Amino acid sequence: MEFQLLFTAFQAQPAHARWPQQRQLHECLRQGIRSGTLASGARLPASRALAAELGVARNSVLYAYEQLASEGFILASRRGSVVAPLAGRLAA
């Protein structure tokens, strides 16, 4: 999955331009999961790798992953994070 394209497209929307990066990333991944772009069971990149790919701080990625996990969109463990089963069908 090309996360850079997904994130760049999200940032290009005027409504999101002024949001903090951590919120932009959280909402971008959330929309990707809900739309099916990020399918159930898809493995997410390690926080350091995604931060480097997107040119954002690792803390922004960690925040986004923590929020997504608390909302039930991803399952996080020491082995990595994956998109939760049926996550795209969850209520907003």
trRosetta pair geometry for C-beta under 8 A, 3 or more apart (Angstrom, degrees):
i j d omega theta_ij theta_ji phi_ij phi_ji
1 6 7.4 3 165 -21 103 136
1 37 7.7 106 -141 152 122 86
1 38 6.7 38 -125 -100 163 81
1 42 7.0 54 -31 -176 141 136
2 5 4.4 37 118 13 116 113
2 6 6.8 149 99 -14 67 88
3 6 5.4 -57 -149 40 41 114
3 7 5.9 35 157 -17 74 109
3 45 6.8 -91 -18 6 149 131
3 50 6.1 -42 102 -137 168 93
3 53 5.8 76 68 114 115 139
3 54 6.4 -67 121 -64 111 104
4 7 6.0 -59 -143 41 26 106
4 8 6.0 26 159 -19 64 111
4 53 5.7 -119 -59 159 98 96
4 54 6.2 -172 -100 -95 69 62
5 8 5.9 -55 -140 38 27 110
5 9 6.2 27 160 -18 63 108
6 9 6.1 -61 -153 36 24 109
6 10 6.5 22 152 -19 61 110
6 28 6.1 122 139 172 95 111
6 32 5.6 23 -163 -87 141 132
6 37 6.7 144 -112 139 126 147
7 10 5.6 -56 -149 36 33 113
7 11 6.3 30 155 -17 67 107
7 24 7.5 80 -157 137 88 105
7 25 6.7 -4 -123 -109 115 73
7 28 5.3 58 -109 169 63 165
7 54 5.3 3 68 -126 172 117
8 11 5.8 -55 -145 38 30 109
8 12 6.4 38 154 -30 63 106
9 12 5.7 -52 -151 25 30 118
9 13 7.7 39 151 -29 58 92
10 13 6.3 -48 -171 12 38 110
10 16 6.0 -60 158 98 76 169
10 24 6.4 139 123 -178 117 90
10 27 7.1 159 -171 99 134 93
10 28 3.9 -95 -31 -106 176 107
10 31 7.1 153 -107 49 120 139
11 16 6.1 -121 -123 106 35 118
11 17 6.8 83 -178 -101 67 60
11 24 6.0 41 -90 -172 83 140
11 28 7.8 -16 -41 -77 71 135
13 16 4.8 59 77 16 97 108
13 17 7.4 -151 90 -38 49 80
14 17 5.6 -33 -150 -7 39 121
16 19 5.2 -46 -164 14 63 122
16 24 5.6 105 174 -118 112 95
16 27 7.0 -151 -122 82 124 142
19 23 4.5 -111 172 87 114 119
19 24 4.9 145 92 -60 116 84
19 27 7.4 -7 137 15 168 138
20 23 4.9 86 61 10 82 103
20 24 7.0 -147 95 -8 40 89
20 60 7.9 -154 145 -120 93 107
21 24 5.3 -54 -144 37 35 115
21 25 6.1 34 159 -19 69 105
21 56 5.0 179 165 -136 140 123
21 57 7.2 115 86 26 142 90
21 60 4.8 -31 110 -132 106 149
22 25 5.9 -53 -147 37 29 110
22 26 6.3 33 153 -21 63 107
22 59 7.3 -50 -86 119 125 77
22 60 4.1 -137 -84 -139 76 75
22 63 4.2 5 -160 78 128 143
22 64 6.0 -155 -166 -49 69 84
23 26 5.6 -51 -145 36 33 114
23 27 6.2 26 159 -12 67 108
24 27 6.2 -63 -148 42 25 104
24 28 6.0 28 155 -23 64 112
25 28 5.6 -54 -142 36 29 115
25 29 6.3 23 161 -13 64 106
25 54 7.3 84 -104 150 117 169
25 56 6.6 -158 -60 85 137 174
25 60 5.6 107 12 152 147 102
25 61 6.5 -95 157 -95 158 52
25 63 7.8 100 71 77 121 95
25 64 4.2 -83 112 -71 106 149
26 29 6.3 -63 -152 39 24 104
26 30 6.1 24 153 -20 63 113
26 63 6.9 -71 -59 119 116 88
26 64 4.1 -153 -76 -125 69 81
26 67 4.9 3 -134 70 131 145
26 68 6.6 -164 -145 -48 80 89
27 30 5.4 -54 -142 38 32 116
27 31 6.2 32 158 -18 66 105
28 31 6.0 -57 -150 37 26 107
28 32 6.4 27 151 -20 61 109
29 32 5.4 -54 -147 37 33 116
29 33 6.4 34 154 -19 66 103
29 38 6.9 5 -161 0 70 160
29 44 7.8 30 -145 -121 131 132
29 64 5.8 104 18 168 138 123
29 68 6.0 -55 108 -76 127 143
29 73 7.6 123 127 128 98 143
30 33 5.9 -55 -151 35 29 109
30 34 6.3 24 154 -14 65 109
30 68 6.4 -156 -78 -103 83 97
30 71 7.5 2 -114 84 117 155
30 73 6.0 -91 -117 -103 74 169
31 34 5.7 -56 -141 41 32 109
31 35 5.9 24 162 -14 67 112
31 37 8.0 22 120 27 70 126
32 35 6.1 -59 -139 41 24 105
32 37 4.3 -81 -156 72 76 116
32 38 4.3 61 133 -6 103 109
33 36 7.9 42 176 -65 28 22
33 37 7.7 -69 -54 56 21 77
33 38 4.8 -43 -83 71 60 112
33 68 7.6 130 -15 -149 154 122
33 73 5.1 102 98 -168 169 113
33 74 7.5 -118 -92 -58 150 84
33 83 5.5 178 -123 -137 106 117
33 87 5.0 -49 171 117 123 122
33 88 5.6 -152 150 -79 66 75
34 87 7.6 -97 -76 129 52 80
34 88 5.0 133 -138 -141 30 69
34 90 7.6 -94 -101 53 91 82
34 92 7.8 30 -114 -88 151 83
35 88 7.0 -113 34 -137 16 118
36 39 6.2 27 -168 -91 67 70
36 88 5.4 41 -69 -120 68 163
38 42 5.1 -135 -173 62 74 149
38 44 7.7 25 -157 -85 135 90
38 83 5.2 164 140 -74 100 144
39 42 4.9 111 60 -38 69 113
39 83 6.4 154 99 68 33 150
40 83 5.4 -129 -120 110 31 107
40 84 6.8 -48 -134 105 85 35
40 85 4.8 64 -166 -122 129 44
40 86 6.3 37 -96 -26 141 31
40 87 6.1 159 -97 16 83 90
40 88 7.0 -101 -50 1 91 101
41 82 5.9 -14 -154 175 32 123
41 83 6.2 -35 22 65 22 89
41 85 6.9 37 -50 -82 83 73
42 82 6.5 160 78 -157 36 75
42 83 4.6 31 45 9 85 120
43 80 6.0 18 -158 133 102 139
43 81 7.5 123 -160 84 57 49
43 82 5.3 -40 -98 -99 53 85
44 50 7.3 -11 166 -59 91 142
44 65 7.2 167 111 -109 155 108
44 74 6.5 -9 -15 -136 140 142
44 80 6.9 178 61 170 72 96
44 81 4.4 -23 47 87 120 101
44 82 6.6 -167 0 -94 82 28
44 83 7.1 116 -45 -45 97 73
45 49 4.4 -116 171 91 115 116
45 50 4.2 144 83 -57 119 92
45 53 7.0 36 98 5 171 141
46 49 4.5 83 59 9 87 107
46 50 6.9 -169 82 -6 41 87
46 80 6.7 -79 -82 -115 72 96
47 50 6.0 -58 -143 40 28 106
47 51 6.1 31 159 -21 65 109
47 58 5.4 79 143 -161 105 91
47 61 4.3 153 -151 109 83 126
47 62 5.3 34 -140 -67 149 75
47 65 6.5 -87 -87 -9 106 146
48 51 5.8 -56 -146 37 28 112
48 52 6.3 26 157 -17 63 108
48 58 5.8 -8 -96 -111 57 124
49 52 5.9 -58 -150 37 28 109
49 53 6.3 28 153 -20 64 108
50 53 5.6 -53 -144 36 33 113
50 54 6.1 12 163 -2 68 112
50 61 5.0 136 88 -126 116 141
51 54 6.4 -69 -142 48 24 96
51 55 7.9 173 168 -6 54 3
51 56 5.4 -105 -143 76 70 72
51 57 6.3 -44 -149 137 123 17
51 58 4.2 -62 -54 -86 167 59
51 60 7.0 129 -113 56 98 94
51 61 4.8 -106 -63 -13 91 135
52 55 7.6 26 -173 -70 27 41
54 61 7.7 147 39 -73 133 109
56 60 4.6 -75 152 62 121 145
56 61 6.6 134 92 -42 114 88
57 60 4.8 105 66 -6 81 100
57 61 7.7 -153 101 0 51 81
58 61 5.6 -54 -158 37 44 111
58 62 6.2 44 147 -20 73 105
59 62 5.4 -51 -142 39 36 114
59 63 6.2 42 155 -23 66 103
60 63 5.8 -51 -149 33 29 113
60 64 6.5 29 153 -18 62 106
61 64 5.7 -54 -149 37 32 111
61 65 6.2 30 155 -17 66 107
62 65 5.8 -56 -145 39 30 110
62 66 6.2 31 155 -20 65 107
63 66 5.8 -57 -148 36 28 111
63 67 6.3 26 156 -17 64 107
64 67 5.9 -57 -149 37 29 110
64 68 6.3 26 156 -17 65 109
65 68 5.8 -56 -144 39 30 110
65 69 6.2 31 156 -20 65 107
65 74 6.6 -70 -152 73 71 149
65 76 6.1 100 164 -91 107 135
65 81 5.6 -125 -148 -63 118 166
66 69 5.8 -56 -148 36 29 111
66 70 6.4 26 155 -17 64 107
66 76 7.7 -27 -95 -14 46 166
67 70 5.8 -58 -148 37 30 108
67 71 6.3 19 156 -10 65 112
68 71 5.8 -63 -146 44 30 106
68 73 4.2 -79 -168 67 86 115
68 74 4.5 41 127 11 116 109
68 81 7.9 79 88 -177 125 140
69 72 7.7 49 -178 -67 30 21
69 73 7.4 -86 -67 54 25 72
69 74 5.3 -58 -78 75 66 87
69 75 7.1 96 -125 -120 89 19
69 76 4.5 -41 -95 -2 140 119
69 81 7.3 -99 -71 -130 109 119
71 90 7.6 130 152 128 92 155
72 84 5.9 -73 167 40 64 171
72 87 6.8 -177 129 -120 75 87
72 90 6.0 153 94 -106 117 156
73 83 7.0 -46 160 -144 71 72
73 84 5.9 -173 168 19 19 113
73 87 4.7 91 -146 -163 56 126
73 90 6.9 -117 -84 33 73 148
74 81 4.9 26 163 179 131 110
74 82 6.5 162 -159 82 84 31
74 83 5.7 -59 -105 -107 76 38
74 84 5.7 -157 -111 -25 16 87
74 87 7.1 30 -62 -107 44 157
75 81 6.8 166 82 -152 45 63
75 82 5.4 -12 56 60 95 84
75 83 7.9 29 14 113 80 9
75 84 5.1 115 -32 -88 89 82
76 80 7.9 -107 -143 138 58 28
76 81 4.5 -18 -103 -100 74 96
77 80 6.8 3 64 50 79 38
77 81 7.5 158 23 -84 58 49
83 87 5.4 -122 176 26 86 145
84 87 4.1 111 66 -65 88 111
86 89 4.9 -47 -177 36 84 117
86 90 7.2 109 130 -45 81 79
87 90 5.9 -31 -164 -6 45 116
